Amino acid sequence: MKADNIKNIISDIDHLPYRAILFDGTWGIGKSYAVNEALEANPNVCKISMFGLKDTRQIYHEALFQLALKNNIGGKIGEIANNILDGASKI
């Protein structure tokens, strides 16, 4: 698959029979950029890197954490966590 197909696939996620997509391919073809761009407008999805995750519990927690921050469900806690993540990303 070419990276330019990623945006089309993600834009149809609400009409697809599955709720998870795995994009795999060689490094540097633009997968992360295309996924980030496609997910930007959809508050009901998140991107999870599997790097360093050891079990399904960690995947589940990562998804909950990301969706809470993205949808501001976490309220003040989400705001604090978001500020920490923003600060950490600048370091």
DAFEN-V493893 format. One line per field, one symbol per residue. ss: DSSP state (@ for helix, = for strand, . for the rest). phi: phi as a letter, one per 40 degrees, with the letter a starting at -180 (. if undefined). A space follows every 10 residues. Layout:
BEGIN
ss: ???
phi: ???
END
This chain:
BEGIN
ss: ..@@@@@@@@ @.@@@..... .......... @@@@@@@@@. .......... .....@@@@@ @@@@@@@@@@ @...@@@@@@ @@@@@@@@@@ .
phi: .ccccccccc ccdcbccbbb bbbbiccgcg cccccdcccd cbccbabbcc cgcbaccccd cccccccccc cfccfccccc cccccccccc c
END
